[in-house]
């Protein structure tokens, strides 16, 4: 006999107490009538067995609306080397200036040679410049002598001739001195040449006032050197020369002497450069004043940067002086020839040749000095001291 489980509808034997499928206990049933073999199963919907592990799903009552995050374009990253963090120890001054020091070491090998040959070429240019003045003055004196000109007319040119001779021999005493050193005798002779030049201005200005003399002019230009009738020019040059020569014999201290020298150089420079008396460099006065200013530093400062400061001052002074040499030399080599001015004569042509030679040599010396000053500046900045010259 069989019976059906009232819970799941499974067919089981009549003797079974529990349903083998859902575990229903048949003893709990209250049987109102005896079971028969013909008992029909209850009418139930088709059975669908539950899953072995049914998931528990709880749908939220109010699900939040979906919000799409805003689009963000990734930043552009070019092809770069991998990042290397900075070193923990900052680089030292020596490491930062490694390339500068390397350049300074190379420059130091050429500085003595450049200084030597630049100085020799400068002295040679001075000699040719002085020869030009000597030849021109001699030619004019010879012409005046032939026509029996009075001594008062010849005197200014004679003074100019003597001044040029002194200017000619003055650099010889410093030709073989070491580096940029200038002998005291050279400085004395140069100042003496300035004194004679100042006297020449005064005498010439007095003589040129006459309209009936053989000179009878208000100014004269000898290859770029102009002499005017102004007596003030000669007096100012004499005062400046006297101040400078005073400091060569009387030591009032480096600071005071430098100030006196600066004043003297300013007086000489203003009244010579305005008349195109350039002394191989139209910037010679400015360069010398800068050198004297930096020469005053040891009077009030003796720290670790003293040599560096004086070295920078020297290199700037040389730089300006050599630039002036290049400009002056270019002006000299472009001077018109005597034939183009309607002047002829062997001495005049010789003077023109020495004048051109002085300008050409001055340009070469200026270029060498310009390179030398840059090398000295590099070395001074790298080592805080001047190189051996």
C-alpha positions as CSV (number, residue, x, y, z in Angstrom):
1,X,0.0,0.0,0.0
2,X,1.2,3.5,-0.6
3,X,0.3,6.9,0.7
4,X,1.1,10.5,-0.3
5,X,2.9,13.1,1.7
6,X,0.5,16.0,2.4
7,X,3.4,18.5,2.3
8,X,5.3,17.6,-0.8
9,X,3.1,15.1,-2.5
10,X,5.7,12.4,-2.5
11,X,4.6,8.8,-2.8
12,X,5.7,6.7,0.3
13,X,4.9,3.3,1.7
14,X,2.0,3.0,4.1
15,X,4.3,1.8,6.9
16,X,6.6,4.9,6.7
17,X,6.3,7.3,9.6
18,X,8.3,10.1,8.0
19,X,8.4,11.3,4.4
20,X,11.8,10.4,2.9
21,X,11.7,13.5,0.8
22,X,10.7,16.4,3.1
23,X,10.8,14.7,6.5
24,X,7.1,15.1,7.3
25,X,5.9,13.2,10.4
26,X,2.8,11.2,9.4
27,X,1.9,10.5,13.1
28,X,0.7,14.1,13.4
29,X,-2.1,13.5,11.0
30,X,-5.6,13.0,12.3
31,X,-7.1,10.3,10.1
32,X,-10.8,10.7,9.9
33,X,-11.1,7.6,7.8
34,X,-9.1,4.4,7.4
35,X,-6.6,4.6,4.6
36,X,-7.2,2.4,1.6
37,X,-5.1,1.3,-1.2
38,X,-7.2,3.3,-3.5
39,X,-6.5,6.6,-1.7
40,X,-6.0,9.3,-4.3
41,X,-3.2,11.9,-3.9
42,X,-4.4,15.4,-3.1
43,X,-4.8,17.8,-5.9
44,X,-1.8,20.2,-5.6
45,X,0.1,22.3,-8.0
46,X,3.1,20.8,-9.7
47,X,5.9,20.6,-7.3
48,X,9.1,22.5,-7.9
49,X,11.8,21.5,-5.5
50,X,13.5,24.4,-3.7
51,X,17.2,24.9,-4.4
52,X,19.7,23.3,-2.1
53,X,21.0,26.6,-0.9
54,X,18.5,29.3,-1.8
55,X,20.0,32.8,-1.8
56,X,18.5,35.4,0.4
57,X,17.8,38.5,-1.8
58,X,16.5,41.7,-0.3
59,X,15.7,44.3,-2.9
60,X,16.1,47.8,-1.5
61,X,12.9,49.7,-1.2
62,X,14.4,53.0,-2.7
63,X,17.6,52.3,-4.6
64,X,19.8,55.5,-5.1
65,X,19.9,56.8,-8.6
66,X,23.0,55.9,-10.6
67,X,25.5,58.8,-10.9
68,X,28.3,58.5,-13.4
69,X,31.5,60.0,-12.2
70,X,32.8,63.0,-14.2
71,X,35.3,62.2,-16.9
72,X,38.9,63.3,-16.1
73,X,41.5,63.3,-18.9
74,X,44.8,62.0,-17.6
75,X,47.5,64.7,-17.7
76,X,49.9,64.7,-20.6
77,X,53.2,63.1,-19.8
78,X,55.9,63.5,-22.4
79,X,58.7,61.0,-22.7
80,X,61.0,62.0,-19.8
81,X,63.9,60.4,-18.1
82,X,63.0,58.6,-14.9
83,X,62.9,61.0,-12.0
84,X,65.9,61.1,-9.8
85,X,65.6,62.6,-6.4
86,X,68.0,65.4,-5.5
87,X,71.0,64.4,-3.5
88,X,70.7,64.7,0.2
89,X,73.9,66.8,0.4
90,X,73.7,70.1,-1.7
91,X,76.7,70.6,-4.1
92,X,79.5,72.6,-2.8
93,X,80.8,75.8,-4.4
94,X,83.8,73.9,-5.9
95,X,81.4,71.5,-7.6
96,X,79.2,74.3,-8.9
97,X,82.1,76.0,-10.5
98,X,83.8,73.0,-11.8
99,X,83.5,74.1,-15.5
100,X,84.6,77.6,-14.6
101,X,87.7,76.2,-12.8
102,X,88.5,74.0,-15.7
103,X,88.3,77.0,-18.0
104,X,90.4,79.0,-15.7
105,X,93.1,76.4,-15.6
106,X,93.3,76.4,-19.3
107,X,93.4,80.2,-19.4
108,X,96.1,80.4,-16.8
109,X,98.5,78.6,-19.2
110,X,98.1,81.3,-21.8
111,X,97.9,84.4,-19.6
112,X,101.6,85.0,-19.1
113,X,102.3,84.7,-22.8
114,X,99.4,87.0,-23.7
115,X,100.5,89.6,-21.1
116,X,104.1,89.5,-22.3
117,X,103.5,89.8,-26.0
118,X,100.6,92.3,-25.6
119,X,102.8,94.5,-23.5
120,X,105.7,94.4,-26.0
121,X,103.3,95.3,-28.9
122,X,101.9,98.2,-26.8
123,X,105.4,99.5,-26.2
124,X,106.2,99.1,-29.9
125,X,103.1,101.0,-30.8
126,X,104.1,103.8,-28.5
127,X,107.5,104.0,-30.1
128,X,106.0,104.3,-33.6
129,X,103.5,106.9,-32.4
130,X,106.4,109.0,-30.9
131,X,108.4,108.6,-34.1
132,X,105.4,110.1,-36.0
133,X,105.4,113.2,-33.8
134,X,109.2,113.5,-34.0
135,X,109.2,113.2,-37.8
136,X,106.4,115.7,-38.3
137,X,107.9,118.2,-35.8
138,X,111.3,117.9,-37.4
139,X,109.9,118.5,-40.9
140,X,108.1,121.7,-39.8
141,X,111.1,122.9,-37.8
142,X,113.3,122.3,-40.9
143,X,110.9,124.3,-43.1
144,X,110.7,127.2,-40.6
145,X,114.5,127.3,-40.3
146,X,114.9,127.5,-44.1
147,X,112.8,130.6,-44.2
148,X,114.6,132.1,-41.2
149,X,111.5,132.0,-38.9
150,X,111.9,133.6,-35.5
151,X,112.8,131.4,-32.5
152,X,109.4,132.2,-30.9
153,X,107.8,130.3,-33.8
154,X,110.1,127.4,-33.6
155,X,110.0,127.1,-29.8
156,X,106.6,125.3,-29.5
157,X,107.5,122.7,-32.1
158,X,110.9,122.2,-30.4
159,X,109.2,121.5,-27.1
160,X,106.8,119.1,-28.8
161,X,109.8,117.4,-30.4
162,X,111.6,117.0,-27.0
163,X,108.3,115.7,-25.4
164,X,108.0,113.1,-28.2
165,X,111.6,112.0,-27.6
166,X,111.0,111.5,-23.9
167,X,107.7,109.7,-24.7
168,X,109.7,107.5,-27.1
169,X,112.3,106.3,-24.6
170,X,110.0,106.1,-21.6
171,X,108.6,102.6,-22.3
172,X,112.0,101.1,-22.9
173,X,112.7,100.9,-19.1
174,X,109.6,98.7,-18.6
175,X,109.9,96.5,-21.7
176,X,111.5,93.6,-19.8
177,X,109.8,94.0,-16.4
178,X,107.7,91.1,-15.2
179,X,104.0,91.0,-16.0
180,X,102.3,94.4,-16.0
181,X,104.9,96.1,-13.7
182,X,105.9,99.5,-14.8
183,X,109.2,100.9,-13.6
184,X,109.3,104.2,-11.7
185,X,111.6,105.7,-14.3
186,X,109.1,105.0,-17.0
187,X,106.4,106.8,-15.0
188,X,108.7,109.8,-14.3
189,X,109.6,110.2,-18.0
190,X,105.9,109.9,-19.0
191,X,104.9,112.6,-16.6
192,X,107.9,114.7,-17.8
193,X,106.5,114.3,-21.4
194,X,103.1,115.6,-20.1
195,X,104.8,118.6,-18.5
196,X,106.5,119.5,-21.8
197,X,103.3,118.9,-23.6
198,X,101.5,121.4,-21.3
199,X,104.3,124.0,-21.8
200,X,104.0,123.4,-25.6
201,X,100.3,124.2,-25.4
202,X,101.0,127.4,-23.5
203,X,103.8,128.6,-25.8
204,X,101.9,127.7,-28.9
205,X,98.8,129.5,-27.8
206,X,100.7,132.7,-27.1
207,X,102.6,132.6,-30.5
208,X,99.5,131.7,-32.5
209,X,97.9,134.9,-31.3
210,X,100.0,136.8,-33.8
211,X,98.6,137.3,-37.2
212,X,101.8,138.5,-38.8
213,X,104.2,135.7,-37.7
214,X,105.2,132.7,-39.7
215,X,102.7,130.5,-37.7
216,X,99.8,132.9,-37.7
217,X,97.1,130.1,-37.1
218,X,94.7,129.3,-34.3
219,X,95.3,125.6,-34.2
220,X,97.4,122.8,-35.8
221,X,96.7,119.1,-36.1
222,X,99.5,116.7,-36.5
223,X,98.1,113.3,-37.4
224,X,95.2,113.5,-34.9
225,X,96.9,115.6,-32.3
226,X,95.4,119.1,-32.2
227,X,97.0,122.1,-30.5
228,X,94.7,125.0,-29.9
229,X,95.3,128.6,-28.8
230,X,93.7,128.1,-25.4
231,X,96.3,128.6,-22.6
232,X,93.9,126.9,-20.2
233,X,94.6,123.5,-21.7
234,X,98.4,123.8,-21.0
235,X,97.8,125.1,-17.4
236,X,95.4,122.2,-16.5
237,X,97.8,119.6,-18.0
238,X,100.7,121.1,-15.9
239,X,98.6,120.9,-12.7
240,X,97.6,117.3,-13.4
241,X,101.2,116.3,-14.1
242,X,102.4,118.0,-11.0
243,X,99.9,116.2,-8.8
244,X,100.9,112.8,-10.2
245,X,104.6,113.4,-10.0
246,X,104.1,114.6,-6.4
247,X,102.8,111.2,-5.4
248,X,105.8,109.4,-6.9
249,X,108.2,111.1,-4.5
250,X,106.1,111.7,-1.4
251,X,104.2,108.9,0.2
252,X,101.1,110.1,2.0
253,X,99.5,106.7,2.3
254,X,98.0,104.5,-0.4
255,X,94.6,106.0,0.0
256,X,95.6,109.6,-0.1
257,X,98.1,109.1,-2.9
258,X,95.5,107.3,-5.0
259,X,93.1,110.1,-4.6
260,X,95.7,112.7,-5.7
261,X,96.7,110.5,-8.7
262,X,93.1,110.2,-9.7
263,X,92.6,113.9,-9.7
264,X,95.8,114.5,-11.7
265,X,94.9,111.8,-14.2
266,X,91.4,113.3,-14.7
267,X,92.9,116.8,-15.4
268,X,95.4,115.4,-17.9
269,X,92.9,113.1,-19.6
270,X,90.1,115.6,-20.1
271,X,92.4,118.2,-21.7
272,X,94.3,115.7,-23.9
273,X,91.6,113.3,-25.1
274,X,89.4,116.4,-26.1
275,X,92.3,117.3,-28.4
276,X,92.7,113.7,-29.8
277,X,95.9,113.1,-27.9
278,X,95.0,109.5,-27.2
279,X,98.4,107.9,-26.2
280,X,97.5,104.7,-28.1
281,X,94.1,104.3,-26.3
282,X,91.3,106.8,-26.3
283,X,90.2,105.2,-23.0
284,X,93.6,105.2,-21.2
285,X,92.4,107.8,-18.6
286,X,89.3,105.9,-17.7
287,X,91.2,102.6,-17.4
288,X,93.9,104.1,-15.2
289,X,91.3,105.7,-12.9
290,X,89.5,102.4,-12.5
291,X,92.8,100.7,-11.6
292,X,93.6,103.4,-9.1
293,X,90.1,103.1,-7.5
294,X,90.5,99.4,-7.0
295,X,94.1,100.0,-5.7
296,X,92.5,101.9,-2.8
297,X,90.6,98.8,-1.5
298,X,93.5,97.5,0.7
299,X,93.4,100.8,2.6
300,X,90.1,99.8,4.2
301,X,89.5,96.1,3.5
302,X,91.9,93.2,4.0
303,X,89.4,90.3,4.0
304,X,89.5,87.0,2.1
305,X,88.2,88.6,-1.1
306,X,90.9,91.3,-1.4
307,X,92.9,89.6,-4.1
308,X,89.7,88.8,-6.0
309,X,88.6,92.5,-5.8
310,X,91.9,93.8,-7.1
311,X,92.1,91.2,-9.8
312,X,88.6,92.1,-11.0
313,X,89.6,95.8,-11.0
314,X,92.7,95.1,-13.0
315,X,91.0,93.0,-15.6
316,X,88.3,95.6,-16.1
317,X,91.0,98.3,-16.5
318,X,92.9,96.2,-19.0
319,X,89.7,95.5,-20.9
320,X,88.8,99.2,-21.3
321,X,92.3,100.1,-22.2
322,X,92.5,97.5,-24.9
323,X,89.1,98.4,-26.3
324,X,90.4,102.0,-26.6
325,X,93.5,100.7,-28.3
326,X,91.4,98.9,-31.0
327,X,89.3,102.1,-31.6
328,X,92.4,104.3,-31.7
329,X,94.3,101.9,-34.0
330,X,91.3,101.7,-36.4
331,X,91.2,105.5,-36.5
332,X,94.9,105.7,-37.3
333,X,95.0,103.1,-40.1
334,X,92.1,104.9,-41.8
335,X,94.0,108.3,-41.8
336,X,94.3,109.9,-45.3
337,X,97.7,109.7,-47.0
338,X,99.8,112.9,-47.4
339,X,99.4,112.8,-51.2
340,X,95.6,112.9,-50.8
341,X,96.0,116.1,-48.8
342,X,98.4,117.7,-51.3
343,X,101.4,117.2,-49.1
344,X,104.6,115.6,-50.3
345,X,108.1,114.9,-49.0
346,X,110.1,112.0,-47.8
347,X,109.9,112.8,-44.1
348,X,106.1,113.3,-44.2
349,X,105.7,110.0,-46.0
350,X,107.8,108.3,-43.4
351,X,105.7,109.9,-40.7
352,X,102.6,108.6,-42.4
353,X,104.1,105.1,-42.5
354,X,105.0,105.1,-38.8
355,X,101.5,106.4,-38.0
356,X,99.9,103.6,-39.9
357,X,102.2,101.1,-38.3
358,X,101.4,102.4,-34.8
359,X,97.7,102.0,-35.5
360,X,98.1,98.4,-36.9
361,X,100.3,97.3,-34.0
362,X,97.9,98.9,-31.6
363,X,94.9,96.9,-33.0
364,X,96.8,93.6,-32.6
365,X,98.0,94.6,-29.1
366,X,94.4,95.5,-28.3
367,X,93.0,92.2,-29.4
368,X,95.6,90.3,-27.4
369,X,95.0,92.4,-24.4
370,X,91.2,92.0,-24.7
371,X,91.6,88.2,-24.6
372,X,94.1,88.4,-21.8
373,X,91.8,90.5,-19.7
374,X,88.9,88.0,-20.1
375,X,91.2,85.1,-19.1
376,X,92.4,87.0,-16.1
377,X,88.8,87.7,-15.1
378,X,87.8,84.1,-15.4
379,X,90.7,82.9,-13.3
380,X,90.1,85.6,-10.7
381,X,86.4,84.6,-10.3
382,X,87.3,80.9,-10.1
383,X,90.2,81.1,-7.6
384,X,89.6,84.5,-5.9
385,X,93.1,85.6,-6.9
386,X,95.0,86.9,-9.9
387,X,97.0,84.4,-12.0
388,X,100.7,84.6,-12.3
389,X,101.5,87.1,-15.0
